Amino acid sequence: MPDLLPAAEALAEKRCLVTLRNQPDILLLQPIDARDTLSQEMPLLAAQTTRSFLHVAFPVEAWNVDLSPWDAPPVFGREAFGHGAADTLDWLRMRLMPEVRAKYAISPDAPVILGGYSLAGLFSLWSAAQTDAFAAVAAVSPSVWFPGWRAYADQHALRSRVVYLSLGDREEKSRNPVLASVGDAIRREDARLSERGVRHTLQWNVGNHFQDAEKRCADGFAWCMAQRKAEGKKTHEHETV
């Protein structure tokens, strides 16, 4: 069987990457850098599930602005963080999702999973605190070191029923003290979800932040998809690969 690869498609006035397997009963959404191709991620995802799905990856032009929930000073380099996440989420819900459902005849009841890497992972978590539109979120190596995130997350419960967290085991070894806080931050996120009874997992991957991003995203989406048929299992897992 040939690899399942994404194809470029104009959706909601953006050049998205669309991967379709049969008539989908689940919708996967992922913010990506405009240079990403997902040539590895989609075959890896398809190999882990037999489910029919539609994966739509949408490009983010101003990464540090469009995915940030609020303004924050630069953490590396000179580029500060903006507050464009609300606009991105509005576009996602009001423009992209309705157009995708209509074009691909996806049932209004079909679950939606939002996932992403790094700041897109943080955006996924933040979005899950804003709306119940997402049945699950895959926060892959998420930027939970983001200034102000811990206080916000302590006060705002996620509205998604299923959450995937992951981190590279060397990410907290950074010489940058803000980035190095990511290990404690992800453990706090894990504990917070346990306290609130959210079905979730924390996956520790081998390597730093820049390794195997597409594989890690594929793993996250696959785990979330599997939980849709495993409602009766335990609410928490720790895994290491």
Order of alpha helices (4+ residues) and beta strands (2+ residues): beta-beta-beta-alpha-beta-alpha-alpha-alpha-beta-alpha-beta-alpha-beta-alpha-alpha-beta-alpha-beta
